[in-house]
Amino acid sequence: MLGGDLRDQAVWVDEAICIGCRYCAHVATNTFVVEPNLGRSRAIRQDGDSTERIQEAIDTCPVDCIHWVPFESLEALKQDLVRQNLQARPQG
């Protein structure tokens, strides 16, 4: 385990509404990255940072696209994301 705790819920980024501001990735560096092809944030580790640090990252999000979800929901959420066929955000 990195810096995180075993917790009851997982962190999820709704990439469909993420604007790629990078705030979360600057706050919780072991949990979030900006996906290079789409320019949207993604949670890459569930145990990367403390719950408090992840919550701080969630609180910095200007479009409220990061959520705590049940671990059991992650696979369905990932499948929904694939089906949405997101396009890359314009750089700039």
C-alpha positions in Angstrom: 0.0 0.0 0.0 1.3 3.5 -0.9 -0.1 6.4 1.2 -3.7 5.3 1.4 -5.9 3.4 3.7 -8.2 0.5 3.2 -11.5 2.2 2.7 -15.1 1.3 2.1 -15.4 3.3 -1.2 -13.4 3.8 -4.3 -12.7 7.2 -6.0 -14.1 7.6 -9.5 -13.6 10.4 -12.1 -16.5 11.0 -14.5 -14.3 11.7 -17.5 -17.3 12.7 -19.6 -17.5 16.0 -17.6 -13.9 16.4 -16.6 -12.3 19.5 -18.1 -8.7 18.4 -17.6 -7.8 21.2 -15.2 -5.3 19.0 -13.4 -6.1 20.3 -9.9 -6.8 16.8 -8.6 -3.5 15.5 -10.1 -1.6 18.3 -8.4 -3.2 17.6 -5.0 -3.3 13.8 -4.9 -0.3 12.9 -7.1 -0.4 9.2 -6.4 -4.1 8.8 -7.2 -4.9 10.9 -10.2 -3.2 11.5 -13.6 -4.4 13.3 -16.6 -4.8 10.7 -19.3 -2.5 11.9 -22.2 -4.7 11.0 -25.2 -8.0 12.4 -23.9 -6.7 15.2 -21.6 -9.0 14.1 -18.8 -8.2 13.1 -15.2 -8.3 9.5 -14.2 -7.9 7.7 -10.8 -5.1 5.3 -11.4 -4.6 4.0 -7.8 -7.1 3.5 -5.0 -4.4 3.3 -2.4 -2.2 6.1 -3.7 -3.0 8.8 -1.2 -4.8 9.2 2.2 -8.5 9.6 2.2 -8.1 13.2 3.4 -5.7 14.0 0.5 -8.2 12.5 -2.0 -11.1 14.4 -0.5 -9.0 17.6 -0.8 -8.5 16.8 -4.5 -12.2 16.1 -4.9 -13.0 19.5 -3.2 -10.7 21.3 -5.7 -12.6 20.0 -8.8 -14.4 23.0 -10.4 -16.9 20.7 -12.3 -17.6 18.2 -9.5 -16.7 15.2 -11.6 -14.9 13.1 -8.9 -17.0 10.9 -6.7 -16.7 8.3 -4.0 -18.5 5.1 -5.3 -18.8 1.5 -4.0 -15.9 -0.7 -5.2 -18.5 -3.0 -6.7 -19.5 -0.2 -9.1 -16.1 0.4 -10.6 -16.3 -2.2 -13.4 -19.7 -1.0 -14.6 -18.6 2.6 -14.5 -15.5 1.7 -16.6 -17.7 -0.1 -19.1 -20.0 2.9 -19.4 -17.0 5.1 -20.0 -15.8 2.9 -22.8 -19.3 2.9 -24.4 -19.3 6.8 -24.3 -16.4 6.8 -26.8 -15.0 10.1 -25.4 -13.2 12.5 -27.7 -9.9 14.3 -26.8 -10.2 17.7 -25.1 -8.7 20.5 -27.2 -5.4 21.5 -25.8 -4.8 25.1 -25.0 
